[in-house]
Amino acid sequence: MQATASSTDLSALKEQFDTDGYCVARRTFSPDEVEEIKETFMHLNAEMPQRCEQNVNEANDPLAKFPRILNPHRTNDVARRYMLHTRVWEILEALFGEEPLAAQSMFYFKPPGARGQALHQDQFYLLVEPGTCIAAWTAIDDCDAENGGMLVVPKTHDADIVCPDEADARISFTTHFVPVPKGRKPQLVPMKAGDTLFFNGSAIHGSGPNRSKTRFRRSFISHYAAGSTGKISRHYQPLVRKNGSDVFVETNESGGPCGSEWAGAVH
């Protein structure tokens, strides 16, 4: 049975989110829910070994065997159900101040030895208008510095969305990198399995490599837009309402801070 958040919990989470650009809801998902998600995606991975990350060129790269899965909610009922998780939805309603719409789901395996993901901003990809997106990043394994836990740069939620630099391919499997503004510093967000990290679309975030010899750092991630959203990048259509029905909004054809030549890419 999915837990619900109290008004006190929601108030505290919103206060931190508004102040720092992110907040962590502890034990959002029960141990049974975490286990169902883990089993579902390990099974999906075993069934589709031919998939591979675009930025993985060597067969011995751990991500050649365990690439992330993008938008599983479009074909998998378990992924769709957890993207619309009751407590996640309640928290998002408090953070947005209105009914949210689900835009994307992802699953990251991040096996031992895998590279991390360079610092970036989600709104660069989703191009939500008006406003911005919010991510709900749920830990499926305990996360810390050793296995490549999440890094967030506090108080960058009001930062401009910038055209990214090129990431260091030795430590990041993605190619984009957003420098940390002067006077700011990435903060590690230690999490237990079932905790959910919420962060604003402008907030700079990423993760380092998984330096563990034996531990995965699996995560189930979804992105959301406010119900009043008028535009979003084409990669995130259709959006999904709380009742599971699809809805389309206008496609944002903007190239964002990289200019009109940039066609956009799924995050």
N, C-alpha and C positions, 0 to 999 in steps of 0.2 A: 504494500500500500504506500503510495507516495505521500511524503510529509508535506505539511503546509507551514508557511512562515508566519510568525506572529507580527503584529503591528510594530512592536518594539524592535524585533529583528530587522524588519524592513526599514525602519527609521534610521537605525544605526548603519545599515549597509548603504543607504542613500546618502547619508552624511559623509561617509568615507569616500564614496564614489564621486560626489560633487567636489570634495576637497582635493583628492589625489588622482582622480581619473580611473580608479579601479577599486574593487573590494572583493573580499573572499567570503563566500557562504560555506560554512563548514557542514559536512555530512549532508549535503544536498541530496545525494543519491545513497540509498541503502546498500549494505554489503551484497544483498541478493541482486539488486539492480546493477551494481558494478560488475558482478560476476556474469550476469546475462550479457551485458555489453561486451565484456572481454571474450566470452565464448563465441558470441556471434561474429565478431570481427576476426578472431583467429581462424574460425571456420571459413569465412569469406576469403581470407588470405590463402588458405590451403587450397581452395577451389580455383583460385585465379593467380597461379604463380607466374604467368607470362607478363603481368603488369610490371611496369618499371618507371621510376621517376625520370623526368626529362633530363635532369642534371646529374644522373648517375651513369658513369661511363665504364666503370670497372666491375667485373663480375663478383669480385670479393668485397665490394662495398656492401655493408649490411642492408642498406636501403634497396639494393637490387632484389633482395628476397622479401623485404618488408616495406614496400612503398606506401605512402599515405593513400587513403581512399577518399575521394572527393564526391560529395553529394550522394551518399548512400541512401538518404531518405527518399530519393526518387525511385528506388527499386526495392528497398528493404523495409519491411514493416517495423522491425525493431528500432532501426535508426530513426524512422519517422516518428515513432511513439516517444522516444527519448528526446528528440528535438523539441517536442511539445510538452515536455515534462512539467507537471503541475507546479512544483515549487520554483523551478526556473522561470516559468511564465509569470508567477506572482511577483518575483523579484524584478523581472524586466518591466512589468507594469509600473512598479514603484520608481524604477530608474528613468524610464521614458516619460512617466506621468500620463500615459495613455496605453491603449491596447497595442502590443507589438505585432509584427509580422515576421515569420521565420524566412530567412533568405538563403541559408546554406548550412550544410552539415559536413563534417570531416572526421576522419579517424587517423591519428598518428600512432605508429607502432614504436618508433625510436628505439630499436634494439641496442644491445651493448655494442659500443664502438661506432655508433652512427653519428654523423655530423649534426650540428644544431641548425637553427634558422636565424639568420642575421636580423638585427633590429629593423623593424619596419612599422608601418601604420596601415591598419586594415582599410580605412576609408579611402586610401589611394586606389584600392581595387574595387570596392563596392560602389563608390561614387553616389552615395545616397544624397538626395535633395528633397526637401530642405533637411537641415540637421546632419546627423551622422549615424553610424551603425553602433551596435554594442555586441561584443563577443561574450559567449558563455563557454568557458574552457574548463572541462571537467576532468580531473585526474582519475585515471583508471588504475594507476599504480602510485605508490608513494613517490613524491618528487622532491629532489634536493639538488645540491650543487653537483654531486658525483654523477647522477644519471641525467643531467641536463634539464633541471627544473626551469620554470618560467622566470624571465627577467622582465621587469616593468620599470619604466622611467617615470617616477611620480611627477604629478603636476605638469604633464605634457598634453593633457586632454584638451587644452585650448590652443595648442601649437598649430601653426600652419601645416597643411599637408604639402609635403615637398616631393620633388622629383628625386628619386633615390640614386645614390652612388652604387658602384659595383661592389658586391660582397666578396669576401675572401673565400674562394671555393674550397680551401683546405679545411675550413671549420663550419661552412654553411652550405647546405644542399640547395638553397635558393640563391638567386643572383642579386637581389636588391638589398641595399643597406642604407639606413637613415642614421646619420651622425647624431650623437647626443648633444643637445643644446648646452652652451656654456653654463656652468654652475649646476648642472643636473648630473645624476649618476644612476645607472641601472640598479635596481634592487631585486635580489632573489626573493621569490615568493614560495617558501616551502609549503607543500600541500600533502595531505593524506588522501588515499583513494576515496572517492566520493565527494571531495570538496570541489567547489566550482568557483573559478576566478572570473569575474565580470570586468570588462574594461572598455572604455570609450574608443571610438574608431580613430581618433587622433592620437591616442596614447601610444608612445613608442615602446615596443616590446619585442621579445625574441627569446632565444635560448642558446646555451652553449652545447658542445658535443656531449654525448653520453659516454663518460669515461669509466663506467662500471664494466666489470668483466662478466657479470651474470644478470644484471637487472634491466628489464625493459622500463621505458617511461611512456606507457600508452596513455592516450587522451582522446576524449570525445569532445568535439568542438562544434558549436553552432554560432551563426551570425544572424542578427536580427535588425530590423528597421522599425521605426515607429509606424503606427497605423496610418498616420497622415502623410507618409512618404509619397512624393509625387513622381520621383525618378530613381532609377537604380541601373547599374551596369547590366548589360544583356546576359552576362554569365549567371546571374542570380535570379532570373525569371524561370518559372513563376514563383512568387512568394506564397507562403502558406499561413492561413488563419489558424486560430486556436482549435477550431472544430475540424481541422485537417483539410479543408477545401483550399483550392488554389486561387490565387488572384494575381492579375497582371497590372503593372503600373507602366508609365511611360519609360521607355528605354533611354538611359542617359548616354548620349553619343560623345560627350566631352572627353578630351584626352587628359583632363585634370592638369596638374602642375607640369606635366611633361609636354603639354601642347596637343594640338589637334592631330598630329601625326601618330601619337601613341594610341594604338587600337584597344588597349586594355588586355588584361590577362586574369584568369581565375586565380584566386588566392588559396 
